[in-house]
Structure formats: structure tokens, C-alpha cells
Amino acid sequence: ASASSCGNVKLDDARLEKIAQGFEQELLVFTSQGKTTPLTGAGAYICQSAKKHNLSPLFCMGILGQESGFGTDGSNVSINNPFNIRKGAKGSTGEKNGWSVFPSIKEGIDAWTDLLSRYPQNFGCDMTNCYSVEQYYGPASDGNTPRKWSSGVYYFAKKIADLAGVDVDIQRGCEPLSGYEC
């Protein structure tokens, strides 16, 4: 992906380390409620995979929060696909009910960041604008409520940024819905 596809995304190692720690802190909120996730300990790996593809790790983590409650909800968690990637994804070893199956959570993360990195080229999305990506990643045709997906992504990204003590490098891209104000 080109640098312009990600706007002002900051990918220095010190920032990534803080974001990884913020992600792990946010996971503690979910696991303290008795939920389990295959993403515990994966914060640093998500940051490195995002960096490799010139994506905001906060944006990636925000999507994880919105799509699967950070890997705590949904049937796709057991197939190392808490990102809800449809069948046929690069690196998948098969499919289950129309969703890609990955041999490990790390391979799922890599396939997912690779897929996201192609959104600007394939769809013309601004990868720093949640609403721009919503039309393709979380569309109404998949049963998503317009603006709810992008508001949720931004909500989780901002929450992790706050825990990490860093600024948010993405935009909501639309007015927030009730319950998603940041």
C-alpha cells in the first residue's frame, strides 16, 4: 500500500509498543467478564502485521473490537478468523460455512492485514476513515446498520489509543451514533 492510502498513520516502534500494551489492557476488560479470546498476547503481532502493510494498528484493532468483540464473540473465532473474512482468502486452509479457516491466529492476522491493505486499490477507500471502509467491509447488505459499524470501529480504536496514551490516527468519518460517542 502506498503511504497516501493511510494518511498520517504513525508506525514508529515506540508508538506500536504502546498500542500493543493498550490492546492487551482492553482485552483484560473482556476476559474479566469471563470471555476468552485467541487474541490474548497478539497485540504486538497485530501491530507488526499492520506496519508491514502500512495500516493503522488502531484501525485494525478497532475492526476486531467491532467485528468480534476482540475474538470473544462469533463462531469464526474457533477457525482463527475473528475478522470475518469470507472463504477463499489468501493463506486459508479451507472454509467453514462460507468463512475462511486459518491454521493459526497469526496466519489469520496476516491474511487479514494483507486483505485490508488492498482496499485502497480495489475500492478507493481512505484507510484512515472508518466510514469510507464501512461501505465495503461492514456494508448494510451484510446486515450492518449504517454508521454503526464505523462508529464502533472508531470507538474501540479510540479506547485503545486512550489506554496506550497515544493520539488516534484515524477518523470516524461520520457523526457518531448514540452509545458510540468517544
For each residue, the residues with C-beta under 8 A, 3 or more apart:
1: 5 6 53 54 55 117 118 120 121 127
2: 5 54 120
3: 6 54
4: 7
5: 1 2 54 117 120 121 126 127
6: 1 3 9 54 55 56 127 128
7: 4 126 127 128 169
8: 128 169
9: 6 54 55 56 127 128 169
10: 15 169
11: 15 16 50 51 54
12: 15 16
13: 16 17
14: 17 18
15: 10 11 12 18 19 166
16: 11 12 13 19 20 44 47 48 51 57
17: 13 14 20 21 44 47
18: 14 15 21 22 164 165 166
19: 15 16 22 23 43 47 57 58 61 160 161 164 166
20: 16 17 23 24 43 44 46 47 57
21: 17 18 24 25 43 163 164
22: 18 19 25 26 43 160 161 162 163 164 165 166
23: 19 20 26 27 42 43 46 47 57 61 160 164
24: 20 21 27 28 40 41 43
25: 21 22 28 29 160 163
26: 22 23 29 30 61 65 70 156 159 160 163
27: 23 24 30 31 37 39 40 43 70
28: 24 25 31 32
29: 25 26 32 33
30: 26 27 33 35 37 69 70 72
31: 27 28 34 35 36 37 40 72
32: 28 29
33: 29 30
34: 31
35: 30 31 69 72 73
36: 31 72
37: 27 30 31 40 70 71 72 77 82
38: 42 71 77 80 82 105
39: 27 42 43 46 64 70 71 82 105
40: 24 27 31 37
41: 24
42: 23 38 39 45 46 105 106 109
43: 19 20 21 22 23 24 27 39 46 47 61
44: 16 17 20 47 48
45: 42 48 49 106 109
46: 20 23 39 42 43 49 50 57 60 61 64 109 113
47: 16 17 19 20 23 43 44 50 51 57
48: 16 44 45 51 52
49: 45 46 52 53 60 109 110 113
50: 11 46 47 53 55 56 57 59 60 113
51: 11 16 47 48 54 55 57
52: 48 49 113
53: 1 49 50 113 114 116 117
54: 1 2 3 5 6 9 11 51 117
55: 1 6 9 50 51 59 60 113 116 117 127
56: 6 9 50 59 60 127 128 157 169 170
57: 16 19 20 23 46 47 50 51 60 61
58: 19 61 62 157 158 160 161 166 168 169 170
59: 50 55 56 62 63 127 128 130 153 157 169 170
60: 46 49 50 55 56 57 63 64 112 113 116
61: 19 23 26 43 46 57 58 64 65 70 156 157 160
62: 58 59 65 66 130 152 153 154 155 156 157 158 160 170
63: 59 60 66 67 83 116 137 153
64: 39 46 60 61 67 68 70 71 82 83 156
65: 26 61 62 69 70 152 153 155 156 157 159 160
66: 62 63 138 149 152 153 155 156
67: 63 64 74 82 83 84 138
68: 64 71 72 73 74 76 77 82 83 84
69: 30 35 65 72 73 74
70: 26 27 30 37 39 61 64 65 82
71: 37 38 39 64 68 77 82
72: 30 31 35 36 37 68 69 77
73: 35 68 69 77
74: 67 68 69 77 82 84
75: 78 79 97
76: 68 79 81 82 83 84 96 99
77: 37 38 68 71 72 73 74 80 81 82
78: 75
79: 75 76 96 99 100 101 102
80: 38 77 101 102 103 104 105 107 108
81: 76 77 84 85 99 100 101 102 108
82: 37 38 39 64 67 68 70 71 74 76 77 108
83: 63 64 67 68 76 108 109 112
84: 67 68 74 76 81 99
85: 81 89 92 99 100 108 111 112 115
86: 89 98 99 100
87: 92 95 98 99 100
88: 92 95 100
89: 85 86 92 100 102 111 112 115
90: 111 114 115
91: 102 107 108 110 111 114
92: 85 87 88 89 95 100 101 102 111
93: 101 102 103
94: 100 101
95: 87 88 92 98 99 100 101
96: 76 79 99 101
97: 75
98: 86 87 95
99: 76 79 81 84 85 86 87 95 96
100: 79 81 85 86 87 88 89 92 94 95 108 111
101: 79 80 81 92 93 94 95 96
102: 79 80 81 89 91 92 93 105 107 108 111
103: 80 93 107
104: 80 107 108
105: 38 39 42 80 102 108 109
106: 42 45 109 110
107: 80 91 102 103 104 110 111
108: 80 81 82 83 85 91 100 102 104 105 111 112
109: 42 45 46 49 83 105 106 112 113
110: 49 91 106 107 113 114
111: 85 89 90 91 92 100 102 107 108 114 115
112: 60 83 85 89 108 109 115 116
113: 46 49 50 52 53 55 60 109 110 116 117
114: 53 90 91 110 111 117 118
115: 85 89 90 111 112 118 119
116: 53 55 60 63 112 113 119 127 137
117: 1 5 53 54 55 113 114 120 127
118: 1 114 115 121 122
119: 115 116 122 123 125 127 133 136 137
120: 1 2 5 117 123 124 125 126 127
121: 1 5 118
122: 118 119
123: 119 120 135 136
124: 120
125: 119 120 129 132 133 135 136
126: 5 7 120 129 132 133 173
127: 1 5 6 7 9 55 56 59 116 117 119 120 132 133
128: 6 7 8 9 56 59 169 170 171
129: 125 126 132 133 170 171 173
130: 59 62 133 134 149 150 151 153 154 157 170 171 172 173 174
131: 134 135 147 150 172 173 174
132: 125 126 127 129 135 173
133: 119 125 126 127 129 130 136 137 138 150 153
134: 130 131 137 138 139 144 146 147 149 150 153 173
135: 123 125 131 132 139
136: 119 123 125 133 139
137: 63 116 119 133 134 149
138: 66 67 133 134 142 144 149 150 153
139: 134 135 136 142 144
140: 143 144 145 146
141:
142: 138 139
143: 140
144: 134 138 139 140 148 149
145: 140 148 149 177
146: 134 140 149
147: 131 134 150 151 174 175 176 177
148: 144 145 151 152 177 180
149: 66 130 134 137 138 144 145 146 152 153
150: 130 131 133 134 138 147 153 154 172 173 174
151: 130 147 148 154 155 172 174 176 177 180
152: 62 65 66 148 149 155 156 180
153: 59 62 63 65 66 130 133 134 138 149 150 156 157
154: 62 130 150 151 157 158 168 170 171 172 173 176 180 182
155: 62 65 66 151 152 158 159 176 180 182
156: 26 61 62 64 65 66 152 153 159 160
157: 56 58 59 61 62 65 130 153 154 160 161 168 170
158: 58 62 154 155 161 162 168 182
159: 26 65 155 156 162 163 182
160: 19 22 23 25 26 58 61 62 65 156 157 163 164
161: 19 22 58 157 158 164 166 167 168
162: 22 158 159 165
163: 21 22 25 26 159 160
164: 18 19 21 22 23 160 161
165: 18 22 162
166: 15 18 19 22 58 161
167: 161
168: 58 154 157 158 161
169: 7 8 9 10 56 58 59 128
170: 56 58 59 62 128 129 130 154 157
171: 128 129 130 154
172: 130 131 150 151 154 175 176 182
173: 126 129 130 131 132 134 150 154
174: 130 131 147 150 151
175: 147 172
176: 147 151 154 155 172 180 181 182
177: 145 147 148 151 180
178: 181
179:
180: 148 151 152 154 155 176 177
181: 176 178
182: 154 155 158 159 172 176
